[in-house]
Amino acid sequence: MADISVKIFDMELENPVMPAAGPTVKDGQAAHEAKEGGAGAIVTKTISVEAADVPRPNMAQTKSGFMNSELWSELSPKQWLEKEYPEVVKTELPVIAGIGYSADEIKKLAKQVEPFADALELSTHYLGDDTSPVVESIKAAKSVVDIPVMVKLSPQVDITTFAEAAEEAGADGIVLINSFGPTLDIDLKTGKPLMGSEDGYGWLSGEAIFSLALRCVYQAVAAVDIPVIAVGGISSGEDAVKMIMAGAEAVQVCTEAIINGAHVYGRIAEEIDKYLEKNGYSNLEEIRGLAQNNSPEEANFKTIPPTVDEEACIGCGICVKSCVYNAIEINGDNIAVIDQDSCEGCGLCITRCDFDALRL
Ligand SMILES: Cc1cc2nc3c(=O)[nH]c(=O)nc-3n(C[C@H](O)[C@H](O)[C@H](O)COP(=O)(O)O)c2cc1C
């Protein structure tokens, strides 16, 4: 077995997979389920100074991914402080407590939450260009607590600018990304928006936003020296490995756990372990940030047709169907053949092949 433990600040995690703020960590009971499911730490649902009044319906599986219009916790801070946080602490896992949303609200809550948490995660859900709401939130929290303060960013801000501003304001870590939007889907039976929110809009999460999250994590890691925790569309060990290769310290999972249950944390951790073992790595340090040093310095404009692995190709023809340059045929031996003159080197067929038979 590889060593998949991580240390972030003073928190020692047996594995780098934790829930993200959302309904799967909506109370103390849910935190215990996350632990049983194999989470390496607990992140709690964002709370604010008052319980949220949440529109319904607020979650949907749509063509383009998972949509939600949930807000922060529907439980009052009083209930969290008296009942839920003490229950979360009993999991004996490191606890990252989510609080939001304005600097004033964060200042009020941070000190009260501190006894139950190893670190804070500030959610601002801020989408504009001005960094000050994020900076002010960090400063507000840092002025009242001694535990590490992380800030969670939306993908819809300039990541480098906001990550640098957060670090400069004293943030100890960055978590990204929050869900993407607003988005819309419509119920064909009623003609009404699927979400029960005022404008009918929701926010996208899950696999649809993975590559957006990966780019944001990659960019944040390049910009700052503080730890970055990745969240957004992670549903497998391979996704988590990519995030760690981009430089993330650890990963959070929300939508995959909503859809498939709390055991996904343990499954993803196991898959990370398997990836490391299979590829000859003994710990996460050996892959962390690997992609940061591997990006091409310049764009490539040369056409390089792929080669076909004749042992692996079964002649299924998926590559033929999606070759917009008509450069692929299946020959009499049921093997794909690439016409070197027509191939434009777009690379699509390589990623469409289910049998790993096409390579650059
Ligand atoms: C139903 C739902 C509720 C969420 N609630 C919160 C929240 O309270 N605070 C927060 O910072 N993010 C919240 N998020 C965002 C997630 O923590 C996460 O950043 C986002 O969904 C991307 O991760 P995923 O693709 O693994 O879901 C919520 C997401 C969903 C789907």
The ligand as a Gaussian input file, in Angstrom:
#p B3LYP/6-31G(d) Opt

LIG

0 1
 C      -26.625000      20.853000      -2.989000
 C      -25.344000      21.629000      -2.792000
 C      -25.177000      22.446000      -1.670000
 C      -23.984000      23.161000      -1.492000
 N      -23.840000      23.937000      -0.365000
 C      -22.682000      24.632000      -0.184000
 C      -22.461000      25.383000       0.991000
 O      -23.260000      25.423000       1.913000
 N      -21.297000      26.084000       1.085000
 C      -20.346000      26.061000       0.100000
 O      -19.315000      26.716000       0.244000
 N      -20.511000      25.304000      -1.009000
 C      -21.640000      24.607000      -1.158000
 N      -21.801000      23.830000      -2.276000
 C      -20.706000      23.743000      -3.271000
 C      -19.861000      22.491000      -3.030000
 O      -19.241000      22.515000      -1.756000
 C      -18.761000      22.364000      -4.102000
 O      -17.894000      23.472000      -4.020000
 C      -19.317000      22.279000      -5.509000
 O      -20.537000      21.574000      -5.549000
 C      -18.335000      21.600000      -6.467000
 O      -17.994000      20.314000      -6.017000
 P      -18.703000      18.956000      -6.579000
 O      -18.632000      19.025000      -8.068000
 O      -17.927000      17.834000      -5.969000
 O      -20.111000      19.006000      -6.111000
 C      -22.964000      23.081000      -2.467000
 C      -23.137000      22.252000      -3.581000
 C      -24.304000      21.523000      -3.747000
 C      -24.435000      20.638000      -4.951000

